[in-house]
Amino acid sequence: MVTALLSVIVGTLLSCFIAILPGLHVYNVMGLAVMVIYGMQDAGMTVGPDIFIPFMIGLVSGWSMLNTIPSVLLGAPDESAIFTVLPGQKYLMSGRGYEGVMIIGIGGLAGTFLLVCLIGPFAPKFLPIARYVLMPHMHWILWVVITFILMTEWPKGGNLGPSGWMKFFDAWRSLGAGLLTFLLSGILGFILLYRSPVSTEAAFQNIMPAFVGLFAIPWCLLNMISGAEVPKQYICRSVNVTGDVILRSTAAGGLGGGFAAFFPVITGGVGGLLAGHATAQRDERVFMMSQGVSKMVYYTGALMFFFVPGLNLTRGGGAWMIKGLYVPQTWSDYYLVLGCIAIAGAISWFLLSPLTRFTLWIMKYVHYRYVSAGALLIIVLMVYAVTGWVGLFIAVVGAGIGLIPVLFGSRRLNCLGILLLPIACNMSGFGSRIAAFLGLV
């Protein structure tokens, strides 16, 4: 028990470093940790599940809470995008970045409570039944989600201006970029699924370099070339959050994050999009807080579902990596995970305020462009360490696709075609025929 407690504390503290660097994803670090554990086992050293499971839980739960810091403070929009950015960035550009981080952090704390106190006790009884009922329908549910994502990509141009073909092309500028992004990322997904150039030793991190290229590298590059200047930030003593806001945020975020954690290849961003449309929440505080709930429930919940007796879902990347090391066998594993989630969530919540203040202090002396450049270097080195030069090449290709939404103003969510398109085709039974058409089989 003491070993597990120390492990979850170490994992949560390590997540502090991972979380405050923009673009650095927890699954990248987990993959590197898994490789280290495999190396130690090959050398004859024993690393028990009571050590690495709490450590992984601490990493994921802590990152889910603390990654709010760079998403708000290190993503300043330029003047051309100031009216289309997320509410967290609006808080930053009005000098209220600290308040924005804490509002989202309250959502993360609410997500921890939801997992441990509400979902946790009832998951072993109801989720296996839900999986049995929904499993035959997964393929068409996934196609409906894809259709919804593509149909909700609206033109970003104004309604005024000269009519005719110029207005038509202006409207389809972002729409076409979104469809192209989804198609190209889907083709990349087919290549990695059917004929991946990644070595077999790093096969469990097959998709990692592509995700780094699609999401992390464009974010870092955008920060490095951005012309925006972050205004002076103020530290508030309290946040304008009521019980009604917390309840509505928890309902919306829990619905989106839970949907993403339960259904295959549905990520937290997709789940948040669906929940936002389903609940029609318009309060910026509710939106921000629900994102904190959704992120905690998605990442930590997906890992927790792997340990639910009778369920053992492997929806998230963390569950896939742990599955190669250990398969849950008893109820004690589940209780251990619930306890670790509660401890990691509490520790990361208390670390959120001082880490946010520390990040704001650093931003006074080091421009966020240099922070993004340092994060980009760390990400590139990590991709090389795990997958070698081949992984770097995949990351470069992914970065080219990931820059399309940035340059043409479409949604970055379309990059998830790398998972959604090949998995949906395979679940529908014609994935191999498309792969043959592409010359992959």
Number of C-alpha atoms within 10 A of each C-alpha: 9 7 11 20 19 14 23 30 23 17 23 31 20 17 25 20 14 22 25 24 23 29 23 25 21 22 20 21 19 20 21 17 16 18 18 12 18 17 12 13 12 10 9 9 11 11 13 11 16 17 16 21 22 29 26 30 31 32 29 29 33 35 31 27 33 31 27 27 28 20 18 23 27 27 24 25 23 18 11 8 10 14 11 12 13 14 17 26 22 19 18 25 22 13 17 20 28 24 23 24 29 23 26 28 30 24 31 32 22 25 32 27 20 19 24 20 13 11 19 20 14 11 19 19 14 12 19 17 13 13 15 10 11 13 10 11 10 17 18 13 14 22 17 11 16 20 11 14 18 16 11 11 18 14 17 16 14 9 10 7 9 9 9 8 9 11 16 12 12 14 17 16 17 23 24 16 21 25 20 17 28 28 19 18 28 22 20 23 23 25 19 19 18 16 13 18 16 21 15 11 11 16 14 17 25 21 21 23 30 28 22 28 27 30 23 23 29 24 22 28 16 19 23 17 10 16 13 15 13 21 13 14 21 15 14 11 6 9 13 8 13 9 8 10 17 20 15 18 31 27 18 29 36 30 24 31 33 26 23 28 29 21 21 19 21 23 24 23 19 22 26 27 17 21 23 21 10 12 15 11 16 9 12 12 23 25 26 24 30 37 32 33 37 36 33 33 33 32 28 31 29 26 27 27 26 24 26 27 20 15 19 20 23 22 23 26 22 23 23 16 19 21 14 11 15 13 14 16 13 11 13 12 18 20 16 18 28 22 18 26 26 19 22 28 31 18 19 26 19 11 17 22 19 11 18 23 16 12 20 21 12 13 19 12 8 12 14 25 20 14 20 24 17 14 21 24 13 15 25 18 13 20 25 17 13 24 23 16 13 16 28 22 18 27 27 18 17 26 23 15 25 30 22 21 22 15 11 15 19 22 22 20 21 27 27 24 24 28 22 23 23 26 21 22 19 15 16 14 11 12 18 16 14 16 20 11 10 12 11 16 12
